[in-house]
Amino acid sequence: MNIETRLQQALADLLDVDVKQISPTMNFGDMGLDSLLGLRFARKIGELTNVETDLEWIFDYPTVRELSGFLEHHALGLAA
């Protein structure tokens, strides 16, 4: 499972919705993610990636696709 798919599943679990409702290009705020849920999401990302996740990343990269791209290329060092 790639990082984008794992982030979608984690966000769906957090928001208690079906993963099909999590668009990789929809803004986190538009999906109902507020600052408190953002903290929980950042913690979950850290658990999934073994990378200390900064809450700021969720605001700097406000979609699953943007955040997964950042994680793959910068935080996880998986650049191709």
C-alpha positions, 0 to 999 in steps of 0.5 A, spaced: 500 500 500 503 506 497 503 512 502 497 516 499 492 510 500 495 509 507 493 517 508 486 516 505 485 510 509 487 513 516 483 520 514 477 516 513 478 512 519 479 519 523 473 522 520 469 516 521 467 515 513 468 510 508 475 511 504 471 512 498 469 519 500 476 521 501 478 524 495 486 525 494 485 532 491 480 535 496 482 540 501 483 537 508 479 543 511 473 541 506 473 534 509 472 536 516 479 536 518 480 542 524 486 543 528 484 538 533 483 532 528 489 535 525 493 533 531 490 526 531 492 526 523 499 528 524 500 523 530 497 517 525 502 519 520 507 519 524 505 512 526 504 510 519 511 513 516 516 512 523 517 520 521 516 525 526 510 529 523 509 536 524 502 539 524 504 545 519 505 540 514 498 538 514 496 546 512 502 547 508 500 540 504 492 541 504 490 535 500 492 527 501 496 527 494 500 534 496 502 531 503 503 524 500 508 527 495 511 531 500 512 525 505 515 521 499 520 526 496 522 530 502 520 526 509 521 519 507 527 520 502 523 516 497 525 521 491 525 517 484 
